[in-house]
Amino acid sequence: MSIEVCHISKTFNQFEALRDINFRVETGELVSLLGPSGSGKTTLLRVIAGMESADPGSGPVLFDGHDVSAEGVGKRRIGFVFQHYALFKHMSVFENVAFGLRAKPWRQRPREAEIRAKVGELLQLVQLQNFAQRYPSQLSGGQRQRVALARALAVEPRVLLLDEPFGALDATVRRELRRWLRKLHSHIHVTTILVTHDQEEALEVSDRVAVMNEGRIEQFAAPETIYENPANPFVFKFLGSYNLFHARKAASGDTPAAILPDSRSVTFVRPHDIEIRRENSDGCGIAAKINHIGFGGAVVNIELVRIDDESVVDVALPAHAYKGLDLKPEDRVFIRLHNARSFDEDYSI
Amino acid sequence: MGEAPLQNRAAGSASKPPPPSHPLVRRAAVTMTVIFLTVFIIIPAANVFAQALSKGADAYISVFYAPRTPPEEAAPSPAERRKLAFHRSQVERTWSSIRLSMAIAAIVVPLNMVFGLAAAWSIAKFRFKGRSLLSALIDLPFSVSPVIAGLLFVLLLGRSGVFGAWASNFTWPDPFSLHWRGFAQSWWPLEATQSFTGVIFTPLAIVLASIFVTFPFVARSLIPLMEAQGSDEEVAALSLGASGWRTFCKVTLPNVKWALFYGAILCTARAFGEFGAVSVVSGHIDANDTMPLRIEKLWNEYNSQAAFSVASLLALFALATLIIQALVERKTRRDEVSAAEEKGTS
């Protein structure tokens, strides 16, 4: 089912959480809302879910072209998964998953045997079939979140809304669950919106990513586009570590780029897009001195200081390249910038 | 996200290790507490039972039980008969006070559970203008002297009070006089043979005063727990299509049931024990005596053994409350800790 949000604004005591948001998710898509905390992503999700109503004067929320703005959260047929699971503590896993089925109006309520079959099927799907009689407090965080997902799926939602679902889990479980979610989505194919502040997570699982900042959507595109063609400095900065030069590229499109100092432009380069050389053969290298070398496993993080203006440059070098160069602190080298992006600085960030 | 109005991060500091302290300081503090408790609580409480039983078990029982007045020819003398009748009336008044106390508690506690739940719900789960004012108002009965609380009702509903004209003509049936009438005369099978007119100086005023005095207990025991739990579970239930009522019964209520029970126990204890407010609105009429009022009257009649006997009932009741309270408190603490854990340790 497609979801469309038109001109939605939301204000909490003068704090503008959402500013005139327009946003469309196609049927079967998995879309991430990515942004720092306070960027409005959870608020947008809650408006779509019907847990929060938009400011008066906002446009409608459309599910498959139908205006659902007036419908409450229970009527929209959504599956919502919370960061802190929100499982019913006093109910077993089975009863948690069955809750939505038992809550149906009397006429639509399935028979006990059907409920059992359905819950069993869902627990199989989330790989928790042996945990039906346990209570939430007896499960690990990852298991709880899978129960929450099964509970949301039980009512056959038209759309799945996930609010930082892996935010409370540790890194390994996160990665595992992320892949699992991707697999699940390709299996059941329900339109899904995922809120997260983790760039890696958003880029890895989503079909499209909406990067949000201060209540606006800065860019809404496929993960590769977002990463390689960020629309503005904010998106570039948010998607990973970076070096910032108050300069512009000498000519657009060339790589490695020569940069010219320019106070009205900024140029960004990712640390792993900087190359280190011993000599400056073609003249587009920048002279720098190695300040510190930090060994980080697969990559070596090198901190350099430019000779001309003494600004600091971070470089992430693959371990094999690092070995080939035989670098030591205080060495004088040349750095070359690849994939540099320049923006005019009328943008205040 | 911070701006979501319903989220609350009231992480409990329940299981902190005690700070290091000098063993001498610790011992001194414990000794002081024990001495204080002994002098001010244990000895007086033991004294209640000692005084109650000071004239023997028979005297204790005779406070609550009087044999039937023997027929005229069996009685030894008119003086003896008068004494027996007086004894009987005393016992009857004591029982009337016990009955009234129980009835008051039976009315006040359920009402305050409903009010308290509603108040705690609105304060813990919603953010609105005047929320802190409402929160302060809930505590008002704690800070107002009970005598003033009683006086408030007299000034409002008494004969010359603000609503006096209406209140003093208000007629209501006496629930103790209800009896089965059958369906012959009307669809309603119960009928009261007696009724009260007026509010002040009737049991209704005692109910009102007791509600006022015991109001904060349920709300206060629920608010911290409800705030710690937040409203995610309720929203989850609603998003699964459950009705508001079902969400309340299946999700909200089970989550707070121990705290609610705890509040109800405190409320019951106070309803039984309240003296000041009830004393003002009862008008010192014998029929309006609750147990504490009865104790005072017995004491004023220089019948200290009987006063202590009735007091011993209240003390026993308090003891039972204390034990249940300790048991329930452990359960509510567990609820609160688990709520805090779920939210806090991410």
Boltz contact constraints between the chains, C-beta under 6 A:
constraints:
  - contact:
      token1: [A, 12]
      token2: [B, 3]
      max_distance: 6.0
  - contact:
      token1: [A, 15]
      token2: [B, 3]
      max_distance: 6.0
  - contact:
      token1: [A, 17]
      token2: [B, 3]
      max_distance: 6.0
  - contact:
      token1: [A, 37]
      token2: [B, 1]
      max_distance: 6.0
  - contact:
      token1: [A, 42]
      token2: [B, 1]
      max_distance: 6.0
  - contact:
      token1: [A, 51]
      token2: [B, 235]
      max_distance: 6.0
  - contact:
      token1: [A, 73]
      token2: [B, 238]
      max_distance: 6.0
  - contact:
      token1: [A, 73]
      token2: [B, 239]
      max_distance: 6.0
  - contact:
      token1: [A, 74]
      token2: [B, 238]
      max_distance: 6.0
  - contact:
      token1: [A, 74]
      token2: [B, 241]
      max_distance: 6.0
  - contact:
      token1: [A, 78]
      token2: [B, 239]
      max_distance: 6.0
  - contact:
      token1: [A, 80]
      token2: [B, 239]
      max_distance: 6.0
  - contact:
      token1: [A, 82]
      token2: [B, 232]
      max_distance: 6.0
  - contact:
      token1: [A, 84]
      token2: [B, 342]
      max_distance: 6.0
  - contact:
      token1: [A, 84]
      token2: [B, 343]
      max_distance: 6.0
  - contact:
      token1: [A, 86]
      token2: [B, 232]
      max_distance: 6.0
  - contact:
      token1: [A, 86]
      token2: [B, 233]
      max_distance: 6.0
  - contact:
      token1: [A, 86]
      token2: [B, 236]
      max_distance: 6.0
  - contact:
      token1: [A, 88]
      token2: [B, 251]
      max_distance: 6.0
  - contact:
      token1: [A, 90]
      token2: [B, 254]
      max_distance: 6.0
  - contact:
      token1: [A, 99]
      token2: [B, 240]
      max_distance: 6.0
  - contact:
      token1: [A, 100]
      token2: [B, 240]
      max_distance: 6.0
  - contact:
      token1: [A, 100]
      token2: [B, 241]
      max_distance: 6.0
  - contact:
      token1: [A, 103]
      token2: [B, 240]
      max_distance: 6.0
  - contact:
      token1: [A, 103]
      token2: [B, 241]
      max_distance: 6.0
  - contact:
      token1: [A, 103]
      token2: [B, 242]
      max_distance: 6.0
  - contact:
      token1: [A, 103]
      token2: [B, 246]
      max_distance: 6.0
  - contact:
      token1: [A, 155]
      token2: [B, 240]
      max_distance: 6.0
  - contact:
      token1: [A, 155]
      token2: [B, 241]
      max_distance: 6.0
  - contact:
      token1: [A, 168]
      token2: [B, 346]
      max_distance: 6.0
